[in-house]
């Protein structure tokens, strides 16, 4: 498992490594510069190329000057373009300028710079401390660099103009071909639009101490393939009951597909028994599509005819389950409110609320009073907008904080689905998902995800782990499906079909 940090946390880790542990700043800087120079060489394909190192007056700029100097010493044609007020240059920046000058490297103020042709750009204008919109001379420089057609860009730690915490573009930003980030991923590199500006992300160890990370803390967890070893073990003497009983309450008349896809995802991730509770109209098609599932149905008229009998039926179904999914394709007919209330009242096992269960909660906010810590909600941005009253633009400004705030406020786990999905638990701990592909953007993909999370809950995983691993596996399976079907051709059930091969590839454990 890896971790991402905010800009403030990274500065604190840097300071602790230097001041408390005693590793000199120039040692860290030299290691950083060597990594940046190596990335620039890779982009040059071994050819003699013209390099511009665009450098601000902070330590990010100092890294860029040092990288330019290393390339200069190797025979590259390098010009260092300086921007910012020299009076505010850091001590390390001044020292790197002196060293570069002694070695004959060309350093020029941006105001005196005469543009020409450039092959590789080292972007070291701003680092992780940028918090306000880019303006003035720096803005002009970034726009000049962006206009260099055919040039490849190496970003030093983070692309200039990207907020290190949120990934937002601060006025203007420079897209990188490669971003060489130091020590730990910055959360803003994992979130859009920052992720789209990052290019290929290289995380380089330059000597920050693990003690410093532990002391300062981190912003988010990031799962890796090796973490899949923590999935529930398939015991040799297991039976179907070993891996849980998942109740899926889903599907209205004409909307059986959501129930099917959730059940399909649950079975593909290893759930032992899946029961679908749905309207009578869906019985035949679901039994035909997925004979492995138990199908129980109800008549919606029962609610109006005998409310107590309806609630007793719901209570009985909830008692059967070790985990519950509520909402996919449920519809928003008037009876939905009572159904959601009944499940929230009588269920004492871990539960995933998705789709129309969330829309019902948005319409009847008093139902959140039934929330317990056993609940996972899985809203996409539109559903989160309805749940919180915030606009989608507001949510996207800082999705980590919005997911964290909602989870802590309600004491639940929130899976905020987007191109970079955020998982936050009731303690405010966050996981940012890095798997997936835009080829997964198809109807039903969210239903499969819900089923996968529910399937892991049924097998005994803790809520936050089931949510995080479900999202991560869903993305990996989507990538595998895209590899097989192409970006345009993937269907939702094919994502579920690839779960077993992804797990087998990483853990050598077969889950069909």
C-alpha positions in Angstrom: 0.0 0.0 0.0 1.2 3.5 -0.8 0.2 6.9 0.5 -0.5 10.3 -1.0 0.2 13.6 0.8 -1.0 17.2 0.6 1.4 20.0 -0.2 1.6 21.0 3.4 2.3 17.5 4.6 5.1 17.2 2.0 6.7 20.4 3.2 6.5 19.1 6.8 8.1 15.7 5.8 10.8 17.6 3.9 11.5 19.8 6.9 11.5 16.9 9.4 13.9 14.9 7.2 16.3 17.9 7.0 15.9 19.5 10.5 15.3 16.6 12.8 16.9 13.7 11.0 19.7 15.7 9.6 19.9 14.8 5.9 21.1 18.0 4.2 18.7 19.8 1.8 21.3 19.8 -1.0 21.7 16.0 -0.7 17.9 15.6 -1.3 18.0 18.2 -4.1 20.9 16.4 -5.9 19.0 13.1 -5.8 15.9 14.8 -7.1 17.8 16.6 -9.9 19.4 13.3 -11.0 16.0 11.7 -11.3 14.6 14.6 -13.3 17.7 14.7 -15.6 17.3 11.0 -16.2 13.6 11.4 -17.2 14.6 14.2 -19.6 17.2 12.0 -21.2 14.6 9.3 -21.7 12.4 11.8 -23.5 15.2 12.8 -25.7 15.6 9.2 -27.0 19.3 9.6 -26.7 19.5 12.3 -29.4 21.3 15.6 -28.9 18.4 17.9 -28.1 17.8 21.5 -27.0 16.6 21.7 -23.4 14.9 24.6 -21.6 14.7 24.4 -17.8 12.0 26.9 -16.7 12.7 27.6 -13.0 11.1 29.7 -10.3 12.8 31.1 -7.3 11.9 28.4 -4.8 13.4 25.0 -4.1 11.4 23.5 -7.0 13.2 25.9 -9.2 16.5 24.9 -7.6 15.8 21.3 -8.5 15.2 22.4 -12.1 18.5 24.4 -12.2 20.4 21.4 -10.8 18.8 19.0 -13.4 19.7 21.4 -16.2 23.3 21.6 -14.9 23.5 17.7 -14.9 22.3 17.6 -18.5 24.7 20.5 -19.5 27.6 18.4 -18.1 26.5 15.5 -20.2 26.7 17.7 -23.4 23.0 18.7 -23.8 22.3 22.2 -25.1 20.6 23.7 -22.0 19.2 27.1 -21.2 17.8 27.9 -17.7 15.0 30.4 -17.9 14.5 32.2 -14.5 11.2 33.7 -13.4 10.2 35.5 -10.2 11.7 38.0 -7.9 15.4 37.2 -7.2 15.1 38.9 -3.8 12.8 36.0 -2.7 15.0 33.2 -4.0 15.7 30.5 -1.5 19.2 29.9 -0.3 19.4 26.6 -2.2 18.1 28.3 -5.3 20.9 30.9 -5.1 23.5 28.2 -4.5 22.3 26.2 -7.5 22.5 29.3 -9.7 26.1 29.9 -8.5 27.1 26.4 -9.2 25.5 26.5 -12.7 27.2 29.8 -13.5 30.6 28.4 -12.5 30.1 25.6 -15.0 29.1 27.9 -17.8 25.4 27.0 -18.0 23.4 29.7 -19.6 21.0 31.3 -17.2 18.6 34.0 -18.5 15.8 36.1 -17.0 12.5 35.4 -18.7 12.2 39.1 -19.6 15.5 38.8 -21.6 14.8 35.4 -23.1 14.5 35.1 -26.9 12.5 32.0 -27.7 13.6 29.5 -30.4 13.2 25.8 -30.9 13.1 23.5 -27.9 12.8 19.7 -27.7 12.6 19.0 -24.0 11.2 21.3 -21.3 12.0 20.9 -17.6 9.1 22.5 -15.7 10.3 23.7 -12.4 8.3 27.0 -12.1 6.0 26.1 -9.2 6.1 23.2 -6.7 3.6 21.9 -4.2 3.2 25.2 -2.3 1.2 27.0 -5.0 -2.2 28.0 -3.7 -3.3 31.0 -5.7 -3.9 31.5 -9.5 -0.9 31.9 -11.7 -0.5 35.4 -12.9 1.9 37.9 -14.3 5.3 36.8 -15.7 4.9 33.2 -14.6 1.6 33.0 -16.5 3.2 34.3 -19.6 6.1 31.8 -19.3 3.8 28.8 -18.9 1.7 29.9 -21.9 4.9 30.3 -23.9 6.1 26.8 -22.9 2.6 25.3 -23.6 2.9 26.7 -27.1 6.1 24.9 -28.0 4.6 22.4 -30.4 6.4 19.0 -30.4 8.3 19.7 -27.1 8.1 17.1 -24.4 7.8 18.2 -20.8 9.2 16.8 -17.6 7.4 18.3 -14.5 9.5 18.6 -11.4 7.4 17.2 -8.5 4.1 18.5 -9.9 3.1 20.3 -13.1 3.2 24.0 -12.6 -0.2 25.5 -12.0 -1.8 22.3 -10.4 -3.0 22.5 -6.8 -1.1 19.7 -4.9 -4.1 18.8 -2.8 -7.1 19.0 -5.1 -5.7 18.7 -8.7 -7.4 21.9 -9.7 -5.9 24.2 -12.4 -4.9 27.4 -10.7 -5.5 29.8 -13.6 -3.2 28.1 -16.1 -1.1 25.0 -16.0 1.5 23.2 -18.1 0.8 19.6 -19.2 3.6 17.2 -18.7 4.7 14.2 -20.6 6.3 12.8 -17.4 6.0 14.0 -13.8 8.8 13.1 -11.5 7.4 13.4 -8.0 9.6 13.0 -4.9 9.0 10.7 -2.0 5.2 10.3 -2.1 2.4 10.9 -4.6 0.7 14.2 -4.1 -3.1 13.8 -3.9 -3.6 16.4 -6.6 -1.8 14.2 -9.1 -4.4 11.5 -8.6 -7.5 13.7 -9.0 -8.8 15.3 -12.2 -8.0 17.6 -13.9 -4.5 17.4 -12.3 -4.2 13.7 -13.3 -4.7 14.7 -16.9 -1.8 17.1 -16.7 0.5 14.7 -15.0 1.4 12.4 -17.9 3.3 9.4 -16.8 3.9 9.5 -13.1 7.2 8.5 -11.6 7.6 8.4 -7.9 11.2 8.6 -6.9 12.8 7.9 -3.5 15.2 10.7 -2.8 15.8 10.0 0.9 12.8 11.1 2.8 12.5 9.1 6.0 9.6 6.8 6.7 9.7 8.1 10.2 8.9 11.6 8.9 5.8 10.2 7.0 4.6 8.5 10.2 5.2 11.6 12.3 3.5 14.0 9.8 0.7 11.6 8.5 -0.7 11.2 5.1 -3.8 12.4 3.1 -4.9 9.1 1.5 -4.1 5.5 1.0 -3.5 4.0 -2.5 -4.0 0.3 -3.2 -1.6 -1.6 -5.4 -1.8 -5.1 -7.0 0.2 -6.6 -4.1 -2.5 -5.6 -1.7 -4.9 -8.1 -3.2 -3.3 -10.7 -1.0 -5.5 -9.3 1.7 -8.7 -10.5 -0.1 -10.6 -13.3 1.7 -8.8 -16.6 1.5 -10.5 -19.5 -0.4 -10.2 -22.4 2.1 -9.9 -25.9 0.7 -12.7 -27.2 2.9 -15.1 -24.3 2.2 -18.7 -24.5 1.1 -21.1 -21.8 -0.2 -22.1 -20.8 3.3 -18.5 -20.0 4.1 -18.5 -16.9 1.8 -21.7 -15.3 3.1 -25.3 -14.7 2.2 -25.9 -11.5 0.2 -29.4 -10.0 -0.1 -29.8 -7.7 -3.0 -33.0 -5.6 -2.8 -33.2 -4.1 -6.3 -35.1 -3.8 -9.5 -38.5 -2.4 -10.3 -40.8 -3.4 -13.2 -38.8 -3.1 -16.4 -35.5 -2.6 -14.4 -34.3 -6.1 -13.8 -30.9 -5.4 -15.3 -29.6 -3.5 -12.3 -30.4 -6.4 -10.0 -28.9 -8.9 -12.4 -25.6 -7.0 -12.7 -25.2 -6.4 -9.0 -25.8 -10.2 -8.4 -23.4 -11.0 -11.2 -20.7 -8.8 -9.7 -21.2 -10.3 -6.3 -20.8 -13.8 -7.5 -17.8 -13.0 -9.7 -16.0 -11.6 -6.7 -16.6 -14.7 -4.6 -19.9 -14.4 -2.7 -21.3 -17.8 -1.7 -25.0 -17.2 -1.8 -26.9 -14.3 -3.5 -30.6 -13.7 -3.1 -32.4 -11.1 -5.1 -35.5 -9.5 -3.6 -37.4 -7.7 -6.3 -40.9 -7.1 -7.7 -42.8 -10.1 -9.0 -42.5 -8.8 -12.7 -38.8 -9.6 -12.6 -38.9 -13.2 -11.4 -38.9 -15.0 -14.7 -36.2 -13.0 -16.4 -33.8 -13.1 -13.4 -34.2 -16.8 -13.0 -33.4 -17.2 -16.6 -30.4 -14.9 -16.6 -28.9 -16.0 -13.4 -30.0 -19.4 -12.2 -27.4 -19.4 -9.5 -29.2 -16.7 -7.6 -32.2 -17.2 -5.3 -35.1 -15.0 -6.4 -37.7 -13.8 -4.0 -40.4 -11.3 -5.0 -43.0 -9.1 -3.5 -46.2 -7.4 -4.6 -46.0 -3.6 -4.1 -49.7 -3.6 -3.4 -48.9 -5.4 -0.1 -47.5 -2.2 1.3 -50.7 -0.3 0.9 -52.9 -3.3 1.8 -51.0 -4.4 4.9 -48.1 -2.2 6.0 -47.2 -4.5 8.9 -47.1 -7.6 6.7 -44.8 -5.7 4.3 -42.5 -4.7 7.1 -42.5 -8.3 8.5 -41.5 -9.6 5.1 -38.6 -7.1 4.8 -37.5 -8.0 8.4 -37.5 -11.7 7.6 -35.4 -11.2 4.4 -32.9 -9.0 6.3 -32.5 -11.7 9.0 -31.4 -14.2 6.4 -28.5 -12.1 5.1 -24.9 -11.5 6.2 -24.8 -8.4 4.0 -27.3 -6.3 2.1 -27.4 -4.2 -1.1 -30.3 -1.8 -1.4 -31.2 0.4 -4.4 -30.0 -0.6 -7.9 -32.9 -0.1 -10.3 -35.4 0.2 -7.4 -37.2 3.1 -8.9 -38.7 6.1 -7.1 -42.4 5.1 -6.8 -44.0 6.2 -3.5 -43.5 2.8 -1.9 -39.7 3.2 -2.2 -39.6 5.4 0.8 -41.2 2.8 3.0 -39.0 0.0 1.6 -35.9 2.0 2.4 -37.1 2.8 5.9 -38.0 -0.8 6.5 -34.6 -2.0 5.5 -32.8 0.6 7.5 -34.9 -0.3 10.5 -34.6 -4.1 10.4 -31.1 -4.7 9.0 -28.3 -5.3 11.4 -25.7 -6.4 9.0 -23.3 -4.4 6.7 -25.2 -2.7 3.9 -24.5 -0.9 0.6 -27.0 1.9 -0.4 -26.8 2.7 -4.1 -28.8 4.4 -6.9 -32.4 4.8 -6.1 -31.9 4.2 -2.4 -29.7 7.3 -2.4 -32.3 9.3 -4.4 -34.9 8.3 -1.8 -32.6 9.5 0.9 -32.1 12.8 -0.9 -35.9 13.2 -1.1 -36.5 12.2 2.5 -33.5 13.4 4.4 -35.0 12.3 7.7 -34.2 8.7 6.7 -30.5 9.4 7.4 -31.5 9.3 11.0 -31.5 5.5 10.7 -27.9 5.4 9.6 -25.5 3.2 11.6 -21.8 2.7 11.1 -22.6 -0.5 9.1 -23.6 1.5 6.0 -21.7 2.2 2.8 -23.2 4.8 0.4 -22.0 4.8 -3.3 -23.1 8.0 -4.9 -21.9 9.3 -8.3 -21.5 13.1 -8.5 -25.1 13.7 -9.5 -26.4 11.6 -6.5 -23.9 13.3 -4.2 -25.2 16.7 -5.4 -28.7 15.7 -4.4 -27.5 14.3 -1.0 -25.5 17.3 -0.1 -27.2 20.2 -1.9 -23.8 21.2 -3.4 -23.3 21.8 -7.1 -21.2 19.3 -9.1 -18.6 22.0 -9.7 -18.3 22.5 -6.0 -18.0 18.8 -5.4 -15.2 18.5 -8.0 -13.2 21.4 -6.5 -12.2 19.1 -3.6 -13.8 15.7 -3.8 -11.6 14.2 -1.1 -12.8 16.7 1.5 -16.5 16.4 0.4 -16.4 12.6 0.7 -14.6 12.9 4.0 -17.0 15.5 5.4 -20.1 13.4 4.4 -18.7 10.2 6.0 -17.7 11.9 9.2 -20.9 13.8 9.5 -23.1 10.7 9.2 -20.7 8.1 10.7 -20.7 5.9 7.6 -18.4 5.0 4.7 -18.8 7.0 1.4 -17.7 5.9 -2.0 -17.8 9.0 -4.1 -17.7 7.7 -7.7 -15.9 9.7 -10.4 -13.0 9.2 -12.8 -10.9 9.1 -9.6 -13.2 7.5 -7.0 -12.8 8.5 -3.4 -13.5 6.1 -0.5 -13.8 7.8 3.0 -14.8 6.2 6.3 -16.4 7.5 9.4 -13.0 8.4 10.9 -12.1 10.5 7.9 -9.6 8.0 6.5 -9.5 8.2 2.8 -8.4 5.9 -0.1 -8.0 7.4 -3.6 -8.5 4.8 -6.4 -6.0 4.8 -9.3 -7.4 1.9 -11.4 -9.9 2.0 -14.2 -10.4 3.4 -17.7 -12.9 5.6 -19.5 -13.8 2.5 -21.5 -15.8 1.5 -18.4 -18.2 4.4 -18.8 -21.2 2.3 -19.7 -24.6 1.8 -18.2 -24.6 -0.9 -15.5 -20.9 -0.5 -14.5 -22.0 1.0 -11.2 -24.4 -1.9 -10.5 -21.5 -4.3 -11.0 -19.4 -2.2 -8.5 -22.1 -2.3 -5.9 -22.4 -6.1 -6.3 -18.6 -6.4 -5.9 -18.5 -4.4 -2.7 -21.5 -6.3 -1.3 -19.8 -9.6 -2.2 -16.8 -8.6 -0.2 -18.9 -7.6 2.7 -20.7 -10.9 2.6 -17.3 -12.6 2.8 -16.5 -10.7 6.0 -14.4 -7.8 5.0 -14.6 -4.6 7.0 -16.6 -1.8 5.4 -13.8 0.5 4.5 -11.7 -2.4 3.1 -14.6 -3.9 1.2 -15.3 -0.5 -0.4 -11.7 0.2 -1.2 -10.8 -3.2 -2.6 -14.1 -3.4 -4.4 -13.5 -0.1 -6.2 -9.9 -1.0 -7.0 -10.7 -4.5 -8.3 -13.6 -3.1 -10.3 -11.1 -0.7 -12.0 -8.5 -3.4 -12.6 -11.2 -5.6 -14.1 -12.3 -2.8 -16.3 -8.8 -2.3 -17.6 -8.6 -6.0 -18.4 -12.0 -5.8 -20.2 -10.8 -2.8 -22.2 -7.6 -4.8 -23.1 -9.8 -7.5 -24.5 -12.7 -5.5 -26.0 -11.3 -2.1 -26.8 -12.2 1.3 -25.4 -15.6 1.3 -27.1 -16.8 -2.2 -26.8 -16.9 -3.1 -23.1 -20.3 -4.0 -21.5 -20.9 -3.9 -17.8 -21.1 -7.6 -17.2 -17.8 -8.1 -19.0 -16.1 -6.0 -16.3 -17.4 -8.6 -13.7 -16.3 -11.4 -16.0 -12.7 -10.2 -15.8 -12.5 -10.1 -12.0 -11.3 -13.7 -11.6 -8.5 -13.3 -14.1 -7.2 -10.1 -12.4 -7.1 -11.8 -9.0 -5.6 -14.9 -10.4 -2.9 -12.9 -12.2 -1.8 -11.1 -9.0 -2.4 -13.6 -6.3 -2.5 -17.0 -8.1 -5.9 -17.5 -6.4 -8.8 -18.6 -8.6 -12.1 -16.9 -8.0 -14.7 -17.7 -10.6 
